[in-house]
């Protein structure tokens, strides 16, 4: 179903809300993946464990993201903001590494189709050591991910317990080596 712009005023013709200077040509996308296996006590982000989110299924959530990307494309096309290619995409959360590689690939494809990707576009994905699978790394690279931000808040098991973090510190170095 095509997205429709909401009723009301649209982007002002004078671009007074533009977030760019005339010479700034960068354009970025943040993609929020709200799922977590465990809700960490220190986290203030909009996240949900599977039993908290209700009818929304983690395996289908990328379809909602793709719909939002289409809607955003339509809003920007109607806004008088000059079109440009994305210079970076950041998958944050939550825990993006809970998504399957094909879900990440589908979102990247939708962003590329809607906005284009610059030649040196940085595509970053946050990953928790307990949920990132080594066999997914080549598939994520093939999808376009060229930077991984590992969620390693500590290597001290006692500190990790206090933070409600689930990863085994001994598994981090091999995972980073595999990602390299």
Buried (B, 14 or more C-beta within 10 A) or exposed (E): EEBEEEEEEEBEEEBEEBEEEEEEEEBEBEBBBBBBEBEBEEBEEEBBEEEEBEEEEBEEBBBEBBBBBBBBBBBBEEBEBEEBBBBBBBBBBBBBBBBBBEBBBBBBBBBBEBBEBBEEBBBBBBBBBBBBBEEBBEBBBEBBBBEBEBBBBBEEEEEBEEBBBBBEBEEBEEBEEEBE
